[in-house]
């Protein structure tokens, strides 16, 4: 069958890529977007993390419909499924440096709580704006 395996289905979508190929291509595209943003940050010195810049670019592409959601949905879902694993190394680092964290526990707790509240407020506003926009 080869790398670019295709299948035919009873729904009339003959020649559609099999799901794992589509997911793989989407992961490559998302990785390419991150690499491009990493290159841009290194080249220009923009004081923004490349991951955040890639996220903003992806959101802009999706909102303007320059890229349809189906072009990144499976790859994005796969990355989100493994999101807890991504946070495992920082968690281990915090545990290893617990003596540093103990000295600033209250301050860290307040910062975490504030960031949680701000994040929830921003997410709520964005979700409401999307719903309002859909209703128009």
Z-matrix of the N, CA and C atoms (Angstrom, degrees):
N
C 1 1.443
C 2 1.517 1 111.73
N 3 1.316 2 117.43 1 -37.88
C 4 1.455 3 120.50 2 176.89
C 5 1.509 4 112.76 3 90.64
N 6 1.322 5 113.52 4 178.49
C 7 1.457 6 121.40 5 -176.05
C 8 1.524 7 111.65 6 -67.50
N 9 1.311 8 116.70 7 -39.86
C 10 1.456 9 119.95 8 -178.43
C 11 1.518 10 109.76 9 -97.73
N 12 1.301 11 115.16 10 60.37
C 13 1.457 12 120.98 11 -177.77
C 14 1.520 13 110.42 12 -62.48
N 15 1.312 14 114.86 13 139.72
C 16 1.460 15 120.62 14 178.23
C 17 1.519 16 108.13 15 -126.17
N 18 1.295 17 114.28 16 156.90
C 19 1.453 18 118.50 17 179.01
C 20 1.513 19 109.22 18 -137.41
N 21 1.293 20 115.38 19 159.53
C 22 1.456 21 119.68 20 173.20
C 23 1.515 22 107.09 21 -112.07
N 24 1.304 23 115.20 22 148.52
C 25 1.455 24 119.00 23 -178.36
C 26 1.513 25 109.28 24 -131.73
N 27 1.300 26 115.22 25 166.36
C 28 1.456 27 120.24 26 179.94
C 29 1.520 28 111.13 27 -72.69
N 30 1.334 29 118.26 28 -12.52
C 31 1.460 30 120.88 29 -179.37
C 32 1.516 31 112.09 30 -80.68
N 33 1.315 32 117.47 31 2.39
C 34 1.454 33 120.17 32 178.08
C 35 1.506 34 113.86 33 85.51
N 36 1.314 35 118.05 34 9.29
C 37 1.464 36 121.38 35 -179.27
C 38 1.517 37 109.48 36 -98.10
N 39 1.293 38 115.74 37 53.34
C 40 1.463 39 119.73 38 -179.93
C 41 1.514 40 109.50 39 -62.03
N 42 1.306 41 115.49 40 138.47
C 43 1.455 42 119.90 41 177.53
C 44 1.515 43 114.13 42 88.72
N 45 1.331 44 118.63 43 3.93
C 46 1.464 45 120.43 44 178.44
C 47 1.527 46 108.79 45 -72.41
N 48 1.343 47 117.88 46 140.25
C 49 1.469 48 119.66 47 179.74
C 50 1.526 49 110.70 48 -63.69
N 51 1.317 50 116.06 49 147.51
C 52 1.463 51 119.03 50 176.34
C 53 1.527 52 108.20 51 -66.17
N 54 1.342 53 117.23 52 153.83
C 55 1.467 54 120.31 53 -173.15
C 56 1.522 55 114.87 54 -54.55
N 57 1.327 56 118.74 55 -40.42
C 58 1.469 57 119.00 56 -176.55
C 59 1.519 58 111.72 57 -68.26
N 60 1.340 59 117.50 58 -29.74
C 61 1.469 60 120.00 59 177.42
C 62 1.526 61 109.18 60 -70.28
N 63 1.330 62 115.57 61 -43.65
C 64 1.470 63 120.03 62 178.99
C 65 1.530 64 110.32 63 -61.01
N 66 1.326 65 116.03 64 -44.57
C 67 1.463 66 120.43 65 178.95
C 68 1.525 67 110.72 66 -62.08
N 69 1.310 68 116.87 67 -44.08
C 70 1.466 69 120.80 68 179.15
C 71 1.515 70 112.34 69 -62.01
N 72 1.322 71 116.52 70 -43.27
C 73 1.468 72 119.81 71 178.80
C 74 1.525 73 111.05 72 -64.85
N 75 1.325 74 116.40 73 -37.19
C 76 1.461 75 119.50 74 177.82
C 77 1.528 76 111.34 75 -67.18
N 78 1.322 77 116.98 76 -38.59
C 79 1.468 78 119.95 77 176.38
C 80 1.524 79 110.83 78 -63.53
N 81 1.323 80 116.67 79 -39.64
C 82 1.469 81 120.77 80 177.18
C 83 1.529 82 109.76 81 -63.71
N 84 1.332 83 116.94 82 -42.45
C 85 1.467 84 120.48 83 179.55
C 86 1.529 85 111.17 84 -63.97
N 87 1.328 86 117.00 85 -44.48
C 88 1.469 87 120.20 86 178.86
C 89 1.526 88 110.95 87 -65.33
N 90 1.317 89 116.72 88 -40.14
C 91 1.466 90 120.44 89 175.93
C 92 1.516 91 111.65 90 -64.45
N 93 1.327 92 116.29 91 -38.32
C 94 1.464 93 120.57 92 177.13
C 95 1.519 94 111.94 93 -64.25
N 96 1.336 95 116.36 94 -39.58
C 97 1.463 96 120.38 95 176.78
C 98 1.524 97 110.20 96 -62.51
N 99 1.330 98 116.72 97 -43.96
C 100 1.464 99 120.24 98 177.84
C 101 1.528 100 110.84 99 -62.43
N 102 1.333 101 116.88 100 -44.24
C 103 1.471 102 120.66 101 -179.66
C 104 1.524 103 110.75 102 -62.81
N 105 1.329 104 116.79 103 -40.05
C 106 1.467 105 120.22 104 178.60
C 107 1.525 106 110.74 105 -63.92
N 108 1.325 107 116.87 106 -40.97
C 109 1.463 108 120.19 107 178.68
C 110 1.523 109 111.09 108 -69.62
N 111 1.313 110 116.71 109 -35.15
C 112 1.465 111 120.82 110 176.48
C 113 1.531 112 109.64 111 -63.74
N 114 1.314 113 116.88 112 -43.42
C 115 1.462 114 121.87 113 178.02
C 116 1.527 115 110.03 114 -62.92
N 117 1.348 116 116.58 115 -43.77
C 118 1.461 117 121.13 116 -178.74
C 119 1.528 118 111.23 117 -62.58
N 120 1.326 119 116.90 118 -43.34
C 121 1.467 120 120.79 119 179.26
C 122 1.525 121 110.20 120 -64.45
N 123 1.328 122 117.38 121 -42.41
C 124 1.469 123 120.85 122 179.47
C 125 1.521 124 110.94 123 -65.80
N 126 1.319 125 117.19 124 -37.84
C 127 1.469 126 121.88 125 -177.49
C 128 1.523 127 113.03 126 -73.36
N 129 1.352 128 115.69 127 -40.84
C 130 1.463 129 119.68 128 -172.69
C 131 1.523 130 113.44 129 -99.79
N 132 1.330 131 116.86 130 -19.29
C 133 1.461 132 119.30 131 -177.67
C 134 1.520 133 113.30 132 76.62
N 135 1.328 134 117.62 133 19.41
C 136 1.463 135 121.11 134 177.43
C 137 1.533 136 107.90 135 -58.04
N 138 1.337 137 117.65 136 130.38
C 139 1.470 138 119.19 137 -177.39
C 140 1.529 139 112.83 138 -81.91
N 141 1.323 140 116.58 139 52.13
C 142 1.463 141 122.56 140 -179.39
C 143 1.523 142 107.72 141 -129.94
N 144 1.322 143 118.34 142 134.95
C 145 1.466 144 119.09 143 176.57
C 146 1.532 145 110.37 144 -61.03
N 147 1.320 146 117.99 145 139.36
C 148 1.468 147 120.58 146 -178.17
C 149 1.526 148 113.20 147 -58.62
N 150 1.314 149 117.43 148 -34.48
C 151 1.459 150 120.10 149 178.66
C 152 1.520 151 112.12 150 -64.50
N 153 1.329 152 116.40 151 -41.10
C 154 1.461 153 120.68 152 178.01
C 155 1.522 154 110.41 153 -66.95
N 156 1.318 155 116.84 154 -42.68
C 157 1.461 156 120.69 155 177.93
C 158 1.529 157 110.46 156 -61.33
N 159 1.327 158 117.19 157 -43.12
C 160 1.469 159 120.97 158 178.48
C 161 1.523 160 110.49 159 -62.53
N 162 1.327 161 117.09 160 -40.51
C 163 1.459 162 120.84 161 178.07
C 164 1.524 163 110.70 162 -62.42
N 165 1.334 164 117.00 163 -45.06
C 166 1.463 165 120.56 164 179.50
C 167 1.526 166 111.69 165 -63.88
N 168 1.329 167 116.72 166 -41.02
C 169 1.468 168 120.41 167 177.95
C 170 1.524 169 109.99 168 -64.05
N 171 1.329 170 117.16 169 -43.90
C 172 1.466 171 120.66 170 179.79
C 173 1.523 172 110.82 171 -63.01
N 174 1.320 173 117.44 172 -43.36
C 175 1.466 174 120.64 173 177.89
C 176 1.524 175 110.02 174 -61.17
N 177 1.333 176 117.38 175 -44.25
C 178 1.467 177 120.62 176 178.76
C 179 1.526 178 110.94 177 -61.22
N 180 1.322 179 117.20 178 -42.54
C 181 1.468 180 120.71 179 179.23
C 182 1.527 181 111.41 180 -64.46
N 183 1.322 182 117.21 181 -38.13
C 184 1.462 183 120.53 182 179.88
C 185 1.526 184 111.75 183 -73.45
N 186 1.331 185 117.12 184 -41.89
C 187 1.465 186 120.76 185 -179.02
C 188 1.526 187 111.08 186 -65.54
N 189 1.322 188 116.77 187 -40.78
C 190 1.470 189 120.13 188 179.47
C 191 1.524 190 111.98 189 -80.18
N 192 1.313 191 116.19 190 -2.77
C 193 1.467 192 123.30 191 -179.54
C 194 1.528 193 112.82 192 62.34
N 195 1.329 194 115.87 193 22.43
C 196 1.466 195 119.96 194 173.25
C 197 1.522 196 109.30 195 -68.07
N 198 1.322 197 115.67 196 -29.95
C 199 1.464 198 122.59 197 175.08
C 200 1.526 199 106.52 198 -125.14
N 201 1.332 200 118.25 199 123.21
C 202 1.467 201 119.07 200 178.08
C 203 1.524 202 111.24 201 -72.13
N 204 1.310 203 115.75 202 150.98
C 205 1.469 204 120.49 203 -178.75
C 206 1.525 205 111.66 204 -57.23
N 207 1.319 206 117.18 205 -36.91
C 208 1.465 207 120.19 206 -178.45
C 209 1.519 208 112.53 207 -64.58
N 210 1.345 209 116.87 208 -13.50
C 211 1.467 210 120.36 209 179.05
C 212 1.526 211 112.40 210 -77.46
N 213 1.334 212 117.16 211 -15.28
C 214 1.471 213 120.28 212 -178.84
C 215 1.522 214 113.55 213 -135.12
N 216 1.328 215 117.75 214 2.92
C 217 1.466 216 119.68 215 -171.96
C 218 1.524 217 114.12 216 -64.84
N 219 1.310 218 118.29 217 -46.87
C 220 1.474 219 119.98 218 -177.50
C 221 1.531 220 111.74 219 -69.51
N 222 1.316 221 116.95 220 -42.56
C 223 1.461 222 120.27 221 178.54
C 224 1.517 223 111.37 222 -64.41
N 225 1.339 224 116.50 223 -41.48
C 226 1.456 225 120.67 224 177.56
C 227 1.518 226 112.18 225 -64.09
N 228 1.338 227 116.30 226 -41.87
C 229 1.468 228 119.94 227 177.52
C 230 1.526 229 111.33 228 -60.94
N 231 1.322 230 116.18 229 -41.70
C 232 1.465 231 119.64 230 179.58
C 233 1.531 232 111.06 231 -63.45
N 234 1.328 233 116.75 232 -43.54
C 235 1.465 234 119.83 233 178.21
C 236 1.527 235 111.19 234 -63.23
N 237 1.333 236 116.74 235 -40.78
C 238 1.463 237 119.75 236 179.14
C 239 1.524 238 111.87 237 -66.21
N 240 1.325 239 116.68 238 -31.97
C 241 1.459 240 120.46 239 178.31
C 242 1.530 241 110.91 240 -63.45
N 243 1.331 242 116.83 241 -32.11
C 244 1.462 243 120.94 242 -178.04
C 245 1.529 244 112.58 243 -100.69
N 246 1.324 245 117.50 244 11.46
C 247 1.462 246 121.65 245 -178.80
C 248 1.528 247 113.29 246 -56.50
N 249 1.337 248 120.05 247 -42.25
C 250 1.473 249 118.61 248 178.93
C 251 1.529 250 113.02 249 -58.98
N 252 1.310 251 117.32 250 -33.89
C 253 1.467 252 120.70 251 179.86
C 254 1.528 253 110.15 252 -66.31
N 255 1.332 254 116.22 253 -32.74
C 256 1.464 255 120.77 254 179.92
C 257 1.530 256 110.35 255 -64.88
N 258 1.336 257 116.69 256 -33.53
C 259 1.461 258 120.26 257 -178.28
C 260 1.522 259 113.18 258 -87.02
N 261 1.292 260 118.25 259 -3.33
C 262 1.459 261 121.19 260 -179.37
C 263 1.533 262 112.93 261 -63.52
N 264 1.331 263 120.71 262 -49.33
C 265 1.473 264 119.46 263 179.53
C 266 1.534 265 114.26 264 -59.14
N 267 1.350 266 119.92 265 -43.33
C 268 1.471 267 117.20 266 176.38
C 269 1.526 268 112.43 267 -62.73
N 270 1.329 269 117.43 268 -35.79
C 271 1.464 270 120.47 269 177.94
C 272 1.514 271 111.63 270 -63.28
N 273 1.313 272 116.18 271 -41.47
C 274 1.470 273 120.71 272 177.37
C 275 1.529 274 109.89 273 -64.99
N 276 1.329 275 116.46 274 -38.57
C 277 1.464 276 120.41 275 178.04
C 278 1.519 277 112.20 276 -62.26
N 279 1.333 278 116.66 277 -40.10
C 280 1.467 279 120.56 278 177.83
C 281 1.525 280 109.94 279 -64.11
N 282 1.315 281 116.79 280 -42.48
C 283 1.468 282 119.97 281 179.91
C 284 1.526 283 110.45 282 -64.22
N 285 1.331 284 116.80 283 -39.68
C 286 1.472 285 119.77 284 179.82
C 287 1.526 286 111.78 285 -66.96
N 288 1.315 287 117.08 286 -30.06
C 289 1.467 288 121.59 287 -179.07
C 290 1.527 289 111.10 288 -107.03
N 291 1.308 290 116.61 289 32.74
C 292 1.458 291 121.64 290 -176.19
C 293 1.526 292 112.43 291 -57.51
N 294 1.315 293 117.73 292 -32.01
C 295 1.465 294 120.40 293 179.57
C 296 1.532 295 111.08 294 -62.29
N 297 1.316 296 117.81 295 -31.95
C 298 1.469 297 121.33 296 177.35
C 299 1.522 298 109.62 297 -73.64
N 300 1.316 299 115.98 298 -41.13
C 301 1.463 300 121.19 299 -178.23
C 302 1.526 301 110.73 300 -66.03
N 303 1.314 302 117.61 301 -38.96
C 304 1.467 303 121.15 302 -178.03
C 305 1.524 304 111.99 303 -58.04
N 306 1.302 305 117.27 304 -38.91
C 307 1.459 306 120.79 305 -178.49
C 308 1.521 307 113.82 306 -68.32
N 309 1.319 308 117.18 307 -20.46
C 310 1.466 309 121.82 308 -177.56
C 311 1.524 310 111.24 309 -124.44
N 312 1.307 311 116.94 310 26.73
C 313 1.462 312 122.01 311 -174.01
C 314 1.510 313 114.63 312 -56.45
N 315 1.344 314 117.63 313 -49.44
C 316 1.459 315 120.64 314 -177.49
C 317 1.525 316 110.72 315 -64.73
N 318 1.312 317 116.84 316 -44.91
C 319 1.468 318 120.11 317 178.87
C 320 1.519 319 112.19 318 -61.53
N 321 1.329 320 116.23 319 -43.17
C 322 1.464 321 120.18 320 178.23
C 323 1.524 322 111.22 321 -64.48
N 324 1.325 323 116.70 322 -40.18
C 325 1.465 324 120.36 323 179.10
C 326 1.525 325 110.65 324 -62.96
N 327 1.331 326 116.90 325 -41.92
C 328 1.466 327 120.29 326 178.78
C 329 1.526 328 111.61 327 -65.55
N 330 1.320 329 116.92 328 -41.62
C 331 1.464 330 120.35 329 178.19
C 332 1.526 331 110.54 330 -64.20
N 333 1.326 332 117.06 331 -43.51
C 334 1.464 333 120.53 332 178.38
C 335 1.521 334 111.39 333 -62.77
N 336 1.322 335 117.32 334 -42.41
C 337 1.459 336 121.05 335 179.03
C 338 1.527 337 110.67 336 -64.64
N 339 1.330 338 116.62 337 -44.56
C 340 1.465 339 120.11 338 178.91
C 341 1.527 340 111.15 339 -62.69
N 342 1.324 341 117.28 340 -42.24
C 343 1.465 342 119.33 341 -179.97
C 344 1.525 343 110.95 342 -67.36
N 345 1.318 344 117.19 343 -34.43
C 346 1.464 345 120.71 344 176.18
C 347 1.526 346 110.45 345 -63.29
N 348 1.330 347 116.74 346 -47.19
C 349 1.463 348 121.05 347 -179.33
C 350 1.525 349 110.53 348 -63.47
N 351 1.322 350 117.34 349 -47.19
C 352 1.467 351 120.79 350 179.69
C 353 1.526 352 110.34 351 -62.29
N 354 1.316 353 117.36 352 -43.64
C 355 1.465 354 120.88 353 178.70
C 356 1.516 355 112.20 354 -60.30
N 357 1.329 356 116.73 355 -42.71
C 358 1.462 357 120.48 356 178.91
C 359 1.528 358 111.21 357 -66.96
N 360 1.326 359 117.41 358 -40.27
C 361 1.464 360 120.35 359 178.01
C 362 1.525 361 111.45 360 -63.68
N 363 1.315 362 116.71 361 -44.77
C 364 1.469 363 120.39 362 179.10
C 365 1.524 364 110.34 363 -64.38
N 366 1.320 365 117.27 364 -44.41
C 367 1.468 366 120.32 365 179.25
C 368 1.527 367 110.76 366 -61.85
N 369 1.311 368 117.10 367 -40.33
C 370 1.463 369 120.86 368 177.70
C 371 1.513 370 112.32 369 -63.90
N 372 1.325 371 116.27 370 -43.61
C 373 1.473 372 120.38 371 178.27
C 374 1.521 373 111.49 372 -63.13
N 375 1.320 374 116.29 373 -44.23
C 376 1.469 375 120.56 374 179.73
C 377 1.525 376 109.97 375 -63.67
N 378 1.322 377 117.06 376 -45.00
C 379 1.467 378 120.39 377 179.36
C 380 1.523 379 110.77 378 -61.73
N 381 1.328 380 117.36 379 -42.07
C 382 1.461 381 120.58 380 178.95
C 383 1.522 382 111.01 381 -65.33
N 384 1.326 383 117.38 382 -39.68
C 385 1.465 384 120.79 383 178.07
C 386 1.526 385 110.80 384 -63.63
N 387 1.324 386 116.88 385 -39.89
C 388 1.470 387 120.43 386 178.36
C 389 1.522 388 110.33 387 -64.98
N 390 1.339 389 117.02 388 -44.14
C 391 1.469 390 120.66 389 179.30
C 392 1.523 391 110.02 390 -62.96
N 393 1.330 392 117.48 391 -45.19
C 394 1.465 393 120.88 392 178.66
C 395 1.519 394 111.34 393 -61.26
N 396 1.315 395 116.43 394 -40.10
C 397 1.466 396 120.74 395 179.98
C 398 1.530 397 110.92 396 -66.61
N 399 1.334 398 116.61 397 -38.72
C 400 1.469 399 121.24 398 179.05
C 401 1.525 400 110.90 399 -65.00
N 402 1.319 401 117.34 400 -34.00
C 403 1.472 402 121.52 401 -177.86
C 404 1.519 403 112.66 402 -72.38
N 405 1.334 404 117.51 403 -22.73
C 406 1.476 405 120.02 404 -178.07
C 407 1.459 406 112.08 405 -73.23
